[in-house]
Amino acid sequence: MTTITSASSTSTASTSSSSSSSSSTITTTDFLNLLVEQLQNQDPLNPTDPSQLMQQMMSYASYGQQTLTNTKLDTLTTAVNSLSTGLGITA
């Protein structure tokens, strides 16, 4: 049953990966959906190791911070480009 669960999670992950590659981003909702899917389909006689679950939750937290950082960097880049254009500086 573990193999079936793993195949289901892998299938879901590859589906999300395929859809995310067209938009080149994965949302936090996608990430949480994958995590919930994994928990719902795990083998009750051989559940996910708590340390693995904690690592996945830390990955989620890290992903959220990276997304926020990227958004702020994009905003900063836009502002710097606007300033340099206004000053007549070209890169």
C-alpha positions as CSV (number, residue, x, y, z in Angstrom):
1,M,0.0,0.0,0.0
2,T,2.9,2.3,0.6
3,T,3.8,2.0,-3.1
4,I,0.3,3.0,-4.1
5,T,0.4,6.0,-1.8
6,S,3.8,7.0,-3.1
7,A,2.6,6.7,-6.7
8,S,-0.5,8.8,-5.9
9,S,1.6,11.5,-4.3
10,T,4.1,11.4,-7.1
11,S,1.3,11.6,-9.7
12,T,-0.2,14.6,-7.9
13,A,3.2,16.2,-7.6
14,S,4.0,15.8,-11.3
15,T,0.6,17.1,-12.2
16,S,1.2,20.2,-10.1
17,S,4.7,20.5,-11.5
18,S,3.4,20.4,-15.0
19,S,0.8,23.0,-14.4
20,S,3.3,25.2,-12.4
21,S,5.9,25.1,-15.2
22,S,3.5,26.8,-17.5
23,S,3.1,29.7,-15.0
24,S,6.6,29.1,-13.6
25,T,5.4,29.4,-10.0
26,I,3.8,27.2,-7.4
27,T,1.4,28.8,-4.9
28,T,1.3,28.2,-1.2
29,T,-2.1,26.7,-1.8
30,D,-0.6,24.1,-4.2
31,F,2.0,23.3,-1.6
32,L,-0.5,22.8,1.1
33,N,-2.8,20.7,-1.1
34,L,0.1,18.4,-1.9
35,L,0.9,18.0,1.8
36,V,-2.7,17.3,2.7
37,E,-3.0,14.8,-0.1
38,Q,0.1,13.0,1.2
39,L,-1.4,12.8,4.7
40,Q,-4.8,11.6,3.5
41,N,-3.3,8.9,1.4
42,Q,-0.7,7.6,3.8
43,D,-0.7,4.0,4.9
44,P,-2.4,3.9,8.4
45,L,-0.2,0.9,9.4
46,N,3.0,2.8,8.4
47,P,2.3,6.5,8.8
48,T,4.7,9.3,7.8
49,D,7.7,9.7,10.1
50,P,7.1,12.7,12.4
51,S,10.5,14.1,11.5
52,Q,9.7,13.9,7.8
53,L,6.5,15.7,8.4
54,M,8.3,18.4,10.4
55,Q,10.8,18.8,7.6
56,Q,8.0,19.3,5.1
57,M,6.3,21.9,7.3
58,M,9.6,23.7,7.6
59,S,9.9,23.6,3.8
60,Y,6.5,25.2,3.6
61,A,7.5,28.0,6.0
62,S,10.8,28.5,4.1
63,Y,8.9,28.6,0.8
64,G,6.6,31.3,2.1
65,Q,9.5,33.4,3.2
66,Q,11.3,32.9,-0.2
67,T,8.1,33.9,-2.0
68,L,7.8,37.1,0.0
69,T,11.4,37.9,-0.5
70,N,11.1,37.5,-4.3
71,T,8.1,39.7,-4.3
72,K,9.9,42.5,-2.5
73,L,13.0,42.1,-4.7
74,D,10.8,42.4,-7.8
75,T,9.3,45.6,-6.4
76,L,12.8,47.0,-5.5
77,T,14.0,46.1,-9.0
78,T,11.1,47.9,-10.6
79,A,11.7,51.0,-8.4
80,V,15.5,51.1,-9.3
81,N,14.8,50.7,-13.0
82,S,12.3,53.5,-12.8
83,L,14.8,55.7,-11.0
84,S,17.6,54.9,-13.5
85,T,15.3,55.6,-16.4
86,G,14.2,58.9,-14.9
87,L,17.9,59.9,-14.5
88,G,18.8,58.7,-18.0
89,I,21.0,55.9,-16.8
90,T,21.0,52.8,-19.0
91,A,22.3,49.4,-17.8
